[in-house]
Amino acid sequence: MPRTTPPRRSSSTSRGDRVAAKAEATDPQDPQAGNGAELPGQASLPALETAALAALYGRPGFKLRRAHQAAASVFAEECRAFGVTTTQYGILVMLRERPGLDQIGVAKALGLDRSTTAMVVAKLESRALLRRSPSREDRRRLAVTLTAKGIRLLTELTPAAERARQRLLSPLTVAEAEMLNALLEKLLNHHDAVVRVPLVRPAMTPA
């Protein structure tokens, strides 16, 4: 007997079936459609990474470091003509207000480590902005004082430094800036004892 050949499905029907099957396999309402079964925890991994980074960026230390970088950058732009860094500016102001401090005293008064202070003092001395000379009270101790050139530079620099301060705080209202300062003061006072280089504010001008 001759073999009976089953009727062939039209090509258009076959294409339609394939399209329908593909659409069914990729149903957007099915979270696993077209992707296969996910491994346990696979979907939550990116979310965990995002949360971890958000926690990192939200840490107070991270924000304080970035704030310091912003402050240093703004100061550098405003005071570029004078070639003075924030640390150098701090030392110049301290020596104007407390002339005759020795190098260790300067480091304590600004919360700087001794090696950094020695390097910055030497740099300022090389520019003839300050001098080191034996103290009248203790000849073994070198007192650090501003030179006439140093006083003149600081006088010229002060308006630029004030512009840098105002520019840094410009996104804040006066009340917000005062609150920020008060909160930072509270935070620093609480943790000062654990800082490697604690701040020791000089109470009076040395004789």
Sequence and secondary structure as in RCSB ss.txt:
>XXXX:A:sequence
MPRTTPPRRSSSTSRGDRVAAKAEATDPQDPQAGNGAELPGQASLPALETAALAALYGRPGFKLRRAHQAAASVF
AEECRAFGVTTTQYGILVMLRERPGLDQIGVAKALGLDRSTTAMVVAKLESRALLRRSPSREDRRRLAVTLTAKG
IRLLTELTPAAERARQRLLSPLTVAEAEMLNALLEKLLNHHDAVVRVPLVRPAMTPA
>XXXX:A:secstr
          HHHHHHHHHHHHHHHT TT TTTTT    TTTTTHHHHHHHHHHHHHT HHHHHHHHHHHHHHHH
HHHTGGGT  HHHHHHHHHHHHSTT BHHHHHHHHT  HHHHHHHHHHHHHTTSEEEEE SS TTSEEEEE HHH
HHHHHHHHHHHHHHHHHHTTTS HHHHHHHHHHHHHHHHHHGGGSSS      S   
